[in-house]
């Protein structure tokens, strides 16, 4: 009897060790894959921050505070550059609540007319905020003066960093996130469950984002 119990215990111990070994191997492989892809994300990008900044400045120079024309100018040039691929041409505007701030967005590839303020979030991607109309203020703890981003400028939030931001009045921007995008969705969803309970907007955001991300992934674009 004692021998059988020892045998059973040994079998369970061996099975448990095997499962842990497999999990460790899977974790190691996923970690290696993440590190490899993270070092080669440039392979999957189709936009360059410098080009988008130049494009935003030219659109503003051509159309000033006519924001709709500025946006149309940007979309048309990107369409020519990409030969009709990757872009969303339907102006599907949805509210966006994130970091305590509220605005509206139209996803061109995957702001607000009355001003807003909130937390940038700490993200897994570099975020480039090209100001098309108005002014954005940003603040980093320890500073005594705000960062000021007027029309035509770009606010770059490096991956992993965080700030407070504010748009006092009408402000529109072309936002470009460059890096690991899916983990950023949690920041965009959190306010729905903890504050607004605006589930129709959540569904619209999810539907549009998933459609654009999956469509671009199938074309080899992360």
C-alpha positions in Angstrom: 0.0 0.0 0.0 2.8 2.4 1.0 4.6 1.6 -2.3 1.5 2.4 -4.3 1.0 5.7 -2.5 4.6 6.6 -3.2 4.2 5.7 -6.9 1.0 7.9 -7.2 2.7 10.8 -5.5 5.7 10.5 -7.8 3.4 10.4 -10.8 1.6 13.5 -9.7 4.9 15.2 -9.0 6.2 14.3 -12.5 3.0 15.4 -14.2 3.1 18.8 -12.3 6.8 19.2 -13.2 6.0 18.5 -16.9 3.2 21.1 -16.9 5.4 23.7 -15.4 8.2 22.9 -17.8 5.8 23.3 -20.8 4.5 26.6 -19.4 8.0 27.8 -18.9 8.9 26.9 -22.4 5.8 28.6 -23.8 6.5 31.8 -21.8 10.2 31.8 -22.9 9.1 31.4 -26.6 6.5 34.2 -26.3 9.0 36.5 -24.6 11.6 35.8 -27.3 9.0 36.5 -30.0 8.0 39.8 -28.3 11.6 40.9 -27.9 12.3 40.1 -31.6 9.2 41.8 -32.9 9.8 44.8 -30.6 13.2 45.3 -32.2 11.8 45.1 -35.7 8.6 47.1 -35.5 9.9 49.3 -38.3 9.1 46.5 -40.7 5.4 47.0 -40.2 5.1 50.8 -40.2 3.8 52.7 -43.3 3.8 56.2 -41.9 6.8 58.3 -40.7 6.3 60.9 -38.0 8.4 63.5 -39.9 6.2 63.1 -43.0 3.0 63.4 -41.0 4.3 66.6 -39.3 5.2 68.1 -42.6 1.9 67.1 -44.1 0.0 68.7 -41.2 1.9 71.9 -41.5 1.2 72.1 -45.3 -2.5 71.4 -44.7 -2.6 74.2 -42.2 -0.7 76.5 -44.5 -3.2 75.8 -47.3 -6.5 76.0 -45.3 -5.7 77.7 -41.9 -8.5 77.2 -39.4 -10.8 75.5 -41.9 -10.4 72.2 -40.0 -12.6 70.1 -42.3 -10.5 71.2 -45.3 -7.3 70.5 -43.4 -8.4 66.9 -42.6 -9.5 66.4 -46.3 -6.1 67.6 -47.5 -4.3 65.1 -45.2 -6.5 62.2 -46.1 -6.2 62.9 -49.8 -2.4 63.0 -49.7 -2.2 59.9 -47.6 -4.6 58.2 -50.1 -2.3 59.1 -53.0 0.8 57.9 -51.1 -0.8 54.5 -50.2 -2.7 53.9 -53.4 -6.1 53.6 -51.6 -4.9 51.0 -49.1 -5.0 51.0 -45.3 -7.1 54.1 -44.8 -10.7 54.5 -43.5 -12.6 57.1 -45.7 -15.8 57.0 -43.7 -16.1 59.8 -41.2 -17.3 57.6 -38.4 -17.1 60.0 -35.5 -17.4 58.5 -32.0 -17.0 60.0 -28.5 -13.8 59.1 -26.7 -13.5 59.0 -22.9 -10.0 58.3 -21.6 -8.0 59.5 -18.6 -10.9 61.6 -17.4 -11.0 63.6 -20.6 -13.7 63.5 -23.2 -13.5 64.2 -26.9 -14.5 62.8 -30.3 -12.5 61.0 -32.8 -12.6 59.9 -36.4 -10.3 57.0 -37.1 -8.4 57.5 -40.4 -6.0 54.6 -39.8 -6.7 51.7 -37.3 -10.6 65.6 -31.4 -12.8 67.9 -29.5 -14.6 71.2 -30.4 -15.1 72.5 -26.9 -11.9 71.7 -24.9 -11.0 69.0 -22.5 -8.4 68.0 -19.9 -7.1 64.7 -18.5 -4.4 62.1 -18.1 -2.4 61.0 -21.2 -2.1 57.4 -20.0 1.1 55.3 -19.9 1.2 53.5 -23.2 3.1 50.8 -25.1 3.5 53.0 -28.1 5.0 56.4 -29.0 2.2 58.8 -29.5 2.5 61.8 -31.9 -0.2 64.5 -31.5 -0.1 66.9 -34.5 -2.1 70.0 -33.6 -4.3 71.0 -36.5 -6.3 73.7 -34.7 -6.1 75.3 -31.3 -3.5 74.8 -28.6 -2.6 71.9 -26.3 -0.9 72.3 -22.9 1.0 69.5 -21.2 2.6 69.1 -17.8 5.2 66.8 -16.3 5.6 66.6 -12.5 8.6 68.7 -11.4 8.1 71.4 -14.0 7.0 74.9 -13.1 5.8 75.8 -16.6 3.5 74.0 -18.9 4.6 72.7 -22.3 2.7 74.6 -25.0 1.9 73.0 -28.4 0.3 75.6 -30.8 -1.3 74.9 -34.2 1.2 73.3 -36.5 3.4 71.7 -33.8 3.6 68.1 -32.7 3.5 66.7 -29.2 5.5 63.5 -28.9 4.7 61.4 -25.9 7.4 58.6 -25.7 6.4 55.1 -24.9 6.1 54.5 -21.2 6.0 58.2 -20.2 3.0 60.1 -18.8 1.7 63.6 -18.6 -1.3 65.8 -17.8 -2.7 67.5 -20.8 -5.3 70.2 -21.5 -7.0 71.9 -24.5 -8.8 75.0 -23.2 -11.0 75.5 -26.2 -11.6 74.2 -29.7 -8.7 71.8 -30.6 -8.3 69.2 -33.3 -5.3 67.0 -33.9 -4.0 64.2 -36.1 -2.9 61.5 -33.6 -0.5 58.8 -34.7 0.5 56.0 -32.3 3.6 54.0 -33.3 4.2 50.7 -31.5 2.2 48.1 -29.7 -1.4 49.3 -30.2 -3.8 46.7 -28.8 -2.6 47.2 -25.1 -3.6 50.8 -25.4 -7.3 49.9 -25.7 -7.6 49.2 -22.0 -7.0 52.9 -21.3 -9.6 53.9 -23.8 -12.2 51.4 -22.4 -11.6 52.0 -18.6 -13.8 55.1 -18.3 -16.8 53.3 -19.8 -16.8 50.8 -17.0 -15.9 53.1 -14.1 -17.7 56.3 -15.1 -19.7 57.0 -18.3 -21.4 53.6 -18.8 -21.7 54.6 -22.4 -21.8 51.1 -23.9 -23.1 52.1 -27.4 -20.0 54.3 -27.8 -17.8 51.5 -26.5 -19.3 49.1 -29.1 -18.9 51.6 -31.9 -15.3 52.2 -30.9 -14.6 48.5 -30.7 -16.3 47.7 -34.0 -14.4 50.4 -36.0 -11.0 49.8 -34.3 -11.2 46.0 -34.7 -12.3 46.3 -38.4 -9.4 48.6 -39.2 -6.8 46.8 -37.2 -7.7 43.3 -38.5 -8.0 44.6 -42.0 -4.5 46.2 -41.9 -3.0 43.1 -40.1 -4.2 41.0 -43.0 -2.2 43.3 -45.3 0.9 42.9 -43.2 0.6 46.1 -41.2 0.6 45.9 -37.4 
